[in-house]
Structures are given as structure tokens and as C-alpha cells.
Amino acid sequence: MSDDIAPDDISGDDIPDMAAAELALGLLEGEERAHALRRMLAEHGFAQEVERWRAHLAQLFDLWPAMDAPPGVLGRVERTIDGPEAVTAAPVMAKPSLFWPVAAGLSSARFRFRVLRRSQYRSPPRTCRYCSPLSTGGRPARQ
């Protein structure tokens, strides 16, 4: 189960022993389990590491009660793993959200309303009191 491949930037002392964690979780079977149990008897540090993992993981196991799987689930799982009945999961498409189109529509409607409302109340352009006759087209300026 555990891979013995270590990253180049981690020294041998800093690499956690995953075999201890896997033994504490009960993931090891057969020869791997027998080797880990022999190692627990022979190496005091490894035995302490297994106990440290068990204490750490016990806190997590105490949070949720143990539950058995419904009958037939394990058989269905084993039949579908890489078997002919294996079902490939269809990609789950996210439900399209209407938030942004509605927000854009309301924003543009509000903008149009404000522009039209301002144009209704706009007063006619004022004439200049002190304009030259040339700028008024030859007519006298209004007072």
C-alpha cells in the first residue's frame, strides 16, 4: 500500500512512515500486515508511531458512530469495479444560473429609464443675454 518513493527535497528523517498509519487504519492485508506486525515487535519507534496514529485517528472515529453498509452494497461495488457492469459517470453539468442575465437586464432597464426621465424634464436651451447679433442669427437677444 505505501509507496517508498520520497520527494527529492525531503530528507529521510522527515518522511512520515505511512505503513504505521495504514496499520492503524487497518488497511494492510496479507503479507504487508504480517510484515508491519513483525516490525512493530522488532522496532520500538515503529510501535510508538502506530500507537500515535491510533490515538490521532481515534479522535476522528469518536465523532461519528459506526454504521454498517446496507445489504448488497459491497457486492454491487465489487461487481462494478473495472468489471463489465462498470458504469462510467456522466459529467455533471452545473445548472445554468439566471442571476447574471437578469441583473444585466434590470441594470440596462434602469439606465434607460433614467435617461428617458431626464430628457422629459430638460428645459430648452437658454439664450445668452450678452450675445452678439451674429451669434443669434441677426435677431436681437432675448432679455
Secondary structure, DSSP 4 states (H G I P E B T S, - for coil): -------TTS-TTTS--HHHHHHHHT---HHHHHHHHHHHHH-HHHHHHHHHHHHHHHHHHHHS---PPPTTHHHHHHHHTTSTTPPPPPPPPPPPP-HHHHHHHHHHHHHHHHHHHHHHSPPPPPPPTT--TTTTTTSPPP-
